[in-house]
Amino acid sequence: MSKIAIITARGGSKRIPKKNIKEFCGKPIIAYSIEAALKSGLFDEVMVSTDSEEIAVVARQYGAVVPFMRSAETSDDYATTADVLTEVLNEYGKLGKKFDWMSCIYPTAPFVTAEKLQNAWEFLQEKKADALMSVVAFSFPPQRCVVIRDGKLEYKWPENVRKRSQDLEPYYHDAGQFYFWKVKGFAEGIGANVVPFILPEQEVQDIDNLSDWEIAEMKYRLMIQK
């Protein structure tokens, strides 16, 4: 089975300038995703999809390939990850290359390791699924959330107020780190057979601003100390 790792890294970050190549604990943050993918040994190709020559240079320095640049259509604020992945697959098709499986790895995901990718792949194959998403549990039960109505707090679901946390169904959300897809299923829009790969909360951090960045660095240092 041929497999490709696609690291999506456009250059237009506004809240954190040059976010995808900003130094994170000693090296460009995108380097962690590239190195994890390469070290995992899972992939026939580890590529970076970018519209930035500066990002492309850094990507190549750390061992990824950038066989073509991302189009303007998939580089604006409205393009989705699916749009980017579809373009990558189409461009490889023009080069005569096809893959059975793909993994999308985000460029600002320093918590991704080769071991996690290997374990996720093994789990996906064991479950005979078509796709896998890395997820993390909500730290506070959403069933006990409150809303503001007419300036006052109310429980969204009052029936859950007196229930114990352990009696409420766990809810999860996308960890924003990596996915695996069977290429044929992705191209055909089939996505029902998706399994979760659960990550610990201390190894997940959205990085949308500089405060998030600092928290992520602290979490990362704790992770590598284990």
C-alpha positions in Angstrom: 0.0 0.0 0.0 1.4 3.4 -1.0 1.0 6.2 1.5 1.5 9.9 1.5 1.8 12.4 4.3 0.5 15.8 3.4 1.5 18.7 5.7 -0.7 21.7 5.0 1.2 25.0 5.5 0.0 28.2 3.9 1.9 31.4 4.4 -0.8 33.8 5.3 -1.0 33.6 9.1 -2.3 36.9 10.5 -2.5 36.4 14.3 1.0 34.9 14.5 3.2 36.1 11.7 5.0 33.3 9.9 3.4 30.9 12.3 4.3 27.7 10.4 8.0 28.4 10.5 8.2 30.3 13.8 10.7 28.8 16.2 9.2 26.5 18.7 11.5 25.1 21.5 14.5 25.5 19.3 13.4 24.8 15.7 10.7 25.8 13.2 7.4 24.4 14.4 6.7 22.7 11.0 9.9 20.7 11.5 8.2 18.5 14.2 5.5 17.4 11.8 8.0 16.6 9.0 10.4 14.7 11.3 7.6 12.7 12.9 6.3 11.6 9.5 9.7 10.7 8.2 10.8 8.9 11.3 7.6 6.9 11.4 8.7 5.0 8.3 5.0 4.8 7.2 5.1 7.0 4.1 6.4 6.7 0.6 6.2 10.5 0.3 6.3 13.3 2.9 5.3 16.5 1.3 4.4 20.1 2.3 1.6 21.9 0.5 2.3 25.6 0.7 2.0 28.9 -1.2 5.1 30.3 0.5 8.6 29.9 -1.0 10.0 30.7 2.5 8.1 27.7 4.0 9.1 25.6 1.1 12.8 26.2 1.8 12.4 25.3 5.5 10.3 22.2 4.6 13.0 20.9 2.2 15.7 21.6 4.8 14.0 19.2 7.2 13.5 16.5 4.6 10.1 17.0 3.1 9.4 17.5 -0.6 7.6 20.4 -2.2 6.9 19.2 -5.8 4.5 22.0 -6.6 3.2 25.2 -5.0 -0.3 25.6 -3.7 -2.7 27.5 -6.0 -4.2 30.9 -5.1 -7.6 29.2 -4.9 -6.5 27.0 -2.0 -4.4 29.6 -0.2 -7.1 32.1 0.9 -9.0 32.3 4.2 -11.9 30.3 2.8 -10.2 27.2 1.5 -10.8 24.1 3.5 -8.4 21.3 4.4 -10.4 19.1 2.0 -9.9 21.6 -0.8 -6.1 21.5 -0.2 -5.9 17.7 0.0 -8.0 17.3 -3.2 -5.7 19.6 -5.0 -2.6 17.7 -3.8 -4.0 14.4 -5.0 -5.0 15.9 -8.3 -1.5 17.4 -8.9 0.2 14.1 -8.0 -2.1 12.4 -10.5 -0.8 14.8 -13.2 2.7 13.6 -12.3 1.6 10.0 -12.6 1.6 9.3 -8.9 -1.2 7.7 -7.0 -1.6 6.7 -3.4 -3.8 4.2 -1.5 -3.7 6.1 1.8 -3.0 9.6 2.9 -2.3 11.3 6.2 -2.9 15.0 6.7 -0.6 16.4 9.4 -0.9 20.0 10.5 2.2 22.1 10.5 1.7 23.5 14.0 1.4 20.1 15.8 4.6 19.6 17.7 3.0 16.9 19.8 2.8 14.6 16.9 5.4 11.9 17.1 6.5 9.0 15.0 5.2 6.6 17.6 1.8 8.2 17.6 1.5 8.0 13.9 2.6 4.3 14.0 0.2 3.5 16.7 -2.6 5.3 14.9 -1.9 3.4 11.7 -1.9 0.1 13.4 -5.1 0.9 15.2 -6.7 2.0 11.9 -5.7 -1.3 10.2 -6.8 -3.4 13.1 -10.3 -1.8 13.0 -10.4 -2.1 9.2 -11.7 1.4 9.0 -11.6 3.9 6.1 -10.3 6.9 8.1 -9.0 7.9 11.5 -9.2 11.2 13.3 -7.0 12.3 16.3 -9.4 13.5 19.1 -9.3 14.7 22.6 -12.0 14.7 25.3 -13.6 17.9 26.4 -12.1 18.7 29.8 -15.4 19.9 31.2 -18.7 18.0 30.4 -20.5 20.0 27.7 -23.8 18.6 29.1 -23.4 21.0 32.0 -22.8 24.1 30.0 -24.5 27.4 30.8 -25.9 29.9 28.4 -26.6 33.6 28.8 -30.2 34.6 28.2 -31.5 38.1 28.9 -28.3 38.8 30.7 -28.7 35.9 33.1 -27.0 32.5 33.3 -29.1 29.4 32.7 -28.2 25.8 32.4 -28.5 24.7 28.8 -29.6 21.2 30.0 -31.0 21.5 33.5 -31.6 17.8 33.7 -27.9 17.2 33.9 -27.2 19.6 36.8 -27.3 16.9 39.5 -25.7 14.1 37.5 -22.2 13.0 38.4 -19.6 13.8 35.8 -18.7 10.1 35.5 -22.3 9.3 34.5 -22.3 11.7 31.6 -21.2 10.4 28.1 -17.7 11.6 27.2 -17.6 14.1 24.4 -14.6 14.5 22.1 -13.4 17.1 19.6 -10.9 17.2 16.8 -7.4 17.4 18.3 -6.2 19.4 15.3 -3.1 17.2 14.8 -3.5 14.5 12.2 -5.8 12.3 10.2 -5.6 9.2 8.0 -7.9 8.5 5.0 -8.2 5.8 2.4 -7.7 7.9 -0.7 -10.4 6.2 -2.7 -13.0 6.8 0.0 -11.9 10.4 0.4 -12.2 11.1 -3.3 -15.7 9.6 -3.4 -16.8 11.5 -0.3 -17.3 8.5 1.8 -16.5 9.1 5.5 -18.8 7.0 7.7 -16.3 4.4 8.7 -14.0 6.7 10.8 -12.3 5.6 14.1 -11.0 7.8 16.8 -7.4 8.0 18.0 -7.7 9.5 21.5 -4.9 11.8 22.7 -4.3 13.0 26.3 -5.3 16.5 27.0 -1.8 17.5 28.1 -0.5 16.7 24.6 -3.1 18.8 22.8 -3.1 22.6 22.3 -4.8 24.8 19.8 -2.3 27.5 18.8 -4.3 30.6 17.6 -2.4 33.3 19.5 0.9 34.0 21.3 -0.6 32.9 24.7 -1.6 29.6 23.1 2.0 29.3 21.8 3.5 29.8 25.2 1.2 27.2 26.7 2.0 24.7 23.9 5.8 25.2 24.6 5.2 24.4 28.3 3.1 21.3 27.5 5.7 20.2 25.0 8.6 20.4 27.5 6.5 18.4 29.9 5.9 15.8 27.3 9.5 15.3 26.4 10.5 15.1 30.0 8.5 11.9 30.5 
